[in-house]
């Protein structure tokens, strides 16, 4: 028996050693960094890779990777949108956000954190490796400016979501023991990156390069960052540069901007492009099916609320361009069926009409529009009003309302009040309906310092748990993913209250 045991132990040891030798072999198919950044084509590919995480921002599990979850963190967290889906447990992370009962292992915040840091690392790789590539210097500088814009964009998403976050500006940074950087320092770096990018980026590109970051995009996000910092003079300055550039103009058709035919609108300033028209493949925008009716093969998430619908003034055409209900005639002539929507509404800005579908797919590859002139004008109006420039504020505000009324002089009359406090509330109201369902509402409420009051009032008005759990000084930001805290062995700390 002892001989058998010794024999078995010997065989086990030999097998174990052999397995280690096999499993610990160097991979043969990995491209070393030194050979990955050699040619101009390598540079172009690396920059494209830095854009890719932005294209995953709309849903949890595209083949482009986990995304930022804009529709959950900005829409569902607000009074504009109910989660939807098959039931409360369908995509539980979104339900937790809606109720402000958010554990630190919530998938939405985990995806938000990881996707943005993937983008930041890719931007850092470009900044470190492209400068040594022999290529056209103007194109090289443009590429570097583009990824500085992207790094700023990713960090903007992170800091408004989590507050203090680790600031990583090099792939050589030892992330072990890395602590959270004060958000003021992160914002300072965001501003620096955007200013550097703005000096170099072109105002426009050829059609083949549509979707790349532009000078106007950098200027618009500088304005937005300063707005979030309550620096209204600087916000007015940067938004004003966009408005006065002559590059952008309001689309004559509000709804057309959100269709594939309107993706080249001169109103668009920054948009994330999706290239494929069907199937679960990389760079396929899934929000059209995520927000589509369950009666029409969609998943039925992101339900506009009655409170949001009631926020529109009587006769405002934007209501019919933003939401739809049973019986509405849709752009493709079909009669709307919202399926099991508990609010009775669905998001029309992400409706996929039949004339856009390829092979019947609900994913027509339509772009996500994150920055456009309508937003810039209303944010400019807010900043100008805070700076005491009432007439400039009214002009920008009423230009947006003029486009919205679509020639009907009997609706949306011009705003004429010159009272600063009253005008502020009117501008905020206009922002809500103009930006409706476009991933702004919750973070707008936070920067306006009224998120708690608005969400608790919503819960009381509709006798719903949605919003009732909002705690001031806690729920303005989201929990740091527990996985990140664990990986850091507690060096990265949790936000208070989670």
N, C-alpha and C positions, 0 to 999 in steps of 0.2 A: 504493500500500500504506500509506504514512504517513497519507494522508487517511482510509483505512478504520480504521486504528488509533486516530487521534484521535477519529473519530466514535464508535467503540465505547467508548472511555474516557469520552467525554461522556455517552453514553447510560447507562453504568454509574453515573456520578456522580449523574445526575438521579434514576435509580431508587433509589440508595442514600439520597439525601437525602429522597426521597418516603417510603421505608420508615421512615426514622427519624421523620419527621413523623407517620406513621400509628401506629407502634409506641409512640411516647412520649406519645401523647395521654392525658390524665387519664381514669381509669375513670369511667364514668357511673353505675354501680350500687353504689358503695361508700357505706355509711352512716357519716357522720362521728360521732365520739364525742360531740360536743356535741349531736347530734340523736338519739343512741341511748339516752340516759338522761334521759327527760323525764317519763314517766308511771309510776304504780304498776305497770302491766302491764310496762313496760320493766324495772323493778326485779325483778319476779318472774321474767322471762325471763332476766335476767342471772344471778340466783342459780341457776336451773336449769342454765344453761350451766356454772357453776362445779362443779356436781355431775357433769356428763357425763363428764369424764375418768376419774372413779372407776368409771364403768360400762364403760369400755374396759379395765379393769385385768386382765381375765382371759385375754386372747388377743392375738396379735400383730397382727391385721389386721381388726378389726371396723370397720364404717363409722363407729363413734364415734371411731375413731383408734387408733393403736398404744397398747398398754396396758402396765401395770407388770410383767406376767408373774409374778404370784404363784406360779402352779403350777410354774414353772421355778425361780425364785430361792429359794423357800421349801420346796417339796416335792422336786423332782428333785435339788437340791443336797444333800439329806439322805439318811440311811440308810432313810428310809421309802418311797422311791419310785424306780423306774427310769423312764427317759424313755419307752420304748415307741415306738409309731409303726410304720411299714412296715419301716424299717431304721435302722441307725446314722446314716445321712446324712439321714434324714427329719427336718426341723427341726434342722439341725446345731447351731444355737446352744444347744439344750437338751442335746445330747450333750457339747458343750464344757464346759458348766456341770457336768454329771454327773461328768466326768473331771477337773475343775479344771485344764483346759488351755484357758484362756479368753483369747482375743485381745482387744485393745482395740476391734476392730470387731465384736464379738459383738452380734447383733441384740437379744438379751434385755436386755442392759444399756443399749443405745441406746434401746430402747423405754421402759425404766424411767425413764431420765433425761428424755426428751422429754415423755412423758405427764404426769409429775408437775409439770414446769415449765409446761405448758399450763394445768393446773389452778390453779397458783399465780398465773399471770398473770390468769386470769379472776377469781380471788378478789380480787386487788389492784384490778382494774378496778371491781369492786363497791364495795370499801371507799373508793375515790376518788370515785366518781360518784353513788352512791345517796344520800349525805347531803344533797345539794342538791335532791332530788326532793320536791315537796310531796306528802305522803301521810301515812297514819296513823303516828304516831311509834313506837308499840309494835311495829307490824309492821316498820317500817324497822329498829328496833334488833334485832329478831329476825333479819332478813335479814343484818345486819352480823355478828351473833354466829354465824350458820350458816357464813358464809364464813371467819370466823376459825378455826372448828373445821376446815373443809376445808383451809385453808392449813396448819394444824398437821398434819393427817393426811397431806397430800402431803409435807411436809418430814420427817415421821417415816419414811415409806417411803424417802426419799432418803438421810437421814443414816445409817440402819442398813444401807443398801446400799453407799454410797460413802464414808462417813466425812465428811470436810470437803467441803462443797458451797457454791456461791455463795448467799448469803442476799439475796434480792431482795424488798423490801417495798413497792416502788412501780413502776408502769409507766413512770415518768419516769426511772428509773435508767438511766444510760448503761452498757449491758452490755459495751461495748468496753473491754477492760482490766480487766474484773471478775475478781477472784481468788476462790479458795476460802476460805470462812469457816470458822474452827475449829469443829468439831462441838459443842464446849461452848457456844459462842455461839448456834449453831443450836438446840440443845436449850433454851437459855434463852428464845429467841423462841417455840418450840413451847409451852413451859409458859405463857408470858405469853398467847399466843393462846387456849389452852385455858382458862385461868383467866378471861380476859375473857368467853369464850363461856359458861362455866359459870354466871356470874352472871346471864345474861340468858335463856338458852335455857329453854323450857318443859319440864316433866317428861314431858308427853305431847302428842300432837296429835290432831286429829280424824282419822277414817279416811281422808279424802280427802288428808291431808297425811302419811300414813304414809311413813316412810323418811327424813324430815328429821332432821338432827342434834338431839339432845336434851341436856338437862342431864346425864342419866345417861351418855350417850356421852362427853361432855367429861370427866366424872369418871373413867370407866373408862380412857380413854386417858391421863389424867394419872397414874393408877396404873401403867399400863403403861410410860410414859416413865420414871417414877421407878424402876421395876423394872429397866429397861435401864441406868439410871445407878447401880445398886446402892444406891439410897437407900431402904432397906427401911421405915424409919418413915413416910416420906411415901407410899410405895406402899401400905402397910397403911391409912393414913388415907383415901386416895382410894378404894381398893377398898371399904373399909368403908362409905363414904358410899353407894355404889351398893347394896351388900347391905342396908343399913339403911333405904334410901329407901322400901321397901314397894311400889315400882313394878314390880319384876321378881320372877319366881319360876321355879324349874326346871320345864321342861315335863314332864308326866307320861309322855310318849312321846319317847324319845331320837330315834328315826328320823323321827318325824313333823315335827320341826323343819326337816328338809331337803327336805320336799315343799312343793308350792304350798299345800296345805291348812294347813300349819303356819307359813306366813310371818307370820302375825299372832300367833305365840306370845309370851307374856309373858316368855319367856327372852331374846328378841332385844333387843339394845341398839343395835347399829348394823349396818345391812345396806344393800347397794347394790341398788337396784331395777332390774328389767328389765321392760319393758312389752309387748314384742311376742312373739308366739307362734310365728312361723315366718318363714322367709326371711331373707336377709342384709341386714337393715335396722338402722337405728340403735337402740341399746338392746336388742339381742337377745343374750341370754346364750349364748355358743357353747360353754361348757365342757361342757355335756351331750353335745354331739357330739364335742368334743375327747377326752373321756375315755370315750366310748361304745365298745362292742365293734365291731371291724372286721367281725365276722360279722353285725352288725345295723346296718350303715351308719354306724357311728362311725369315729373315726380311731385309736383304740387307744393314746392317750398316757396318761402318769401311772399307771404300774403299781405298785400296792402290793407291797412286797418281802416275802419270807418272813421276814426279820428283824422287820419291822413286825408281821406276823401273829403271830409267836411271842412278841411282847411282851405279848399279852393273857393274862390269867390264865384257867385252865380254866373254861369255862362263862360267861365274860363276854359278855352279850348284845350289847355294843357291837361286837364283832368282826363278827357277822352283819349289823349295821347299817352298817358302814363299808366292808367289802369283800365281793365275791362271786366265786364260782368256778363252773366247769362243773357243771351238775346242780342248782344251787341253785334253789329256787322263788322267783321275784321277786314284788314287791308286786302286779304286775298278773297274776300267775298263770302267766307265761311261764317256761319252763325256761332257765336262764342258759346262755349260750354266750360265753366270753370271747375267742373268735377266736384271734388269734396272740399273745396275751399271753405273754411269755417267763417271767413269774413265776407264771402261772396265776391271777392275780387282777386285778380291776378295782375302781375306786372306786365304791361303791354310793351314796355321798352325792350323786353327780352322775348317777346312773342316771335316765333319763327314762321312767317307766312309761307304758304305753299310755293310761291314763286321763288323763294330763296333756297328751298330744300333741294338737296341732290340725292336722288334715290329714295326720297321720302324721309330722309334723316331730319331730326329736330335740331341738329347742330350745324348751322349753316356757315360756321367759320367767321362769324361777324366779330368785329373788334370791340374791345371794352374801351369806352371813352372816359378818361379820368380827369382831363382838364380841357375846358372849352371856354370860349369868350363869354357866354352867358354867365358862367360862374365868376369869371374875372370881373365883369362889370358890377355884379352885386357885391362882391367882396370889396371892390374899389369904392362903391357907394357907401358901404359900412365904414371903411377907413376914413373917407372924406368927411362923412358926417361927424365922426369922433374928432376929427381935426378942425371942426367948425366951418367946413366948406360946404354949406348946405346946398347951394345951387349946383355944384359939381356932383354932389350925391344924388340930387333929384334928377339930373340929366341922365346919369347912368342907369338909375332905377327905372325911369320912365322909358328909356330905350328898350329895356328888356320887356316891359309891359306892352309896349307898342308892337313888338314882334309877336308876343303871345296872343294878342287879340285878333290877329289874322285879318285885319281890315274891318272888323266889326266895331264901329265907334260906340256901340251901345253897351260894351262890356269893358272891364278893366280901365276905368278912367285914370287919368294921370294923378299921381300923388302930388299934393301941393303943400302939405304941412311943413313948416319950418322949425317946429319944436324939436329939439335934438333928441329928447327921450322918446317922444312919440314916433319920430322918424326911424329911430333905431329898431323899435318893435316892428314897424312896417317892413323894414328891410329884412329883418330876420324871418318874417312871415313870407316874404317874396322868395327868399332863399329856399325855404322849405318846399314850396310848390314847384319852383323852377328846377331845383336839384332833385326832385322826388325820385326815390328808389335808385339813386346814383351813388350810393356808398359814402354819404357825407353826414347824415343826420346825427348819429350818436356823438361823433367826435365834435361836431358843431355845437351841440348842447353842452358838452364838456367845456369847450373853450369859452362859451358864453356864460359859464359858471351857473348853469341852471338845470343841469342834467337830473339831479336828485329831485328837485321840485317838480319838474315836468313829468318824470316817470312815476313818481308817487301819486301825482294828480291823475295821471292816466289810469293807474290801478284803482283809485277810488271812484273815478267817474264810471268805469265800465265793470266794477266789481270783479276784477280779475287779479290773479297773483302776478301777472306780468308787470314788472316794474316796482311791485310793492316791497321787494327785498333790497332795493337800492339803498346803500349806506353812504352818506356823505363822507368825503375824504378817504373812502375805500374804493368804491366802484367807478370812480372816474378813470381808473386804469384796471388792467387785468392781471391775474396772478402769473408770476414767473413759472414756466413749466417745471414740475417737480423733477423730471428727468435731468434738466440742466443743473438744478441744485444738487442732485445726487452725484452727477458726473464731476462736479466741482468740489465734492466732499464738504459742502456747506459754505464754501467761500462765496459763491453767489447766493445772496440772501433773498428771502421772500418779501413781497410787498406786504405792508401792514394790513391786517384784517383777513388774510387768506391762510 
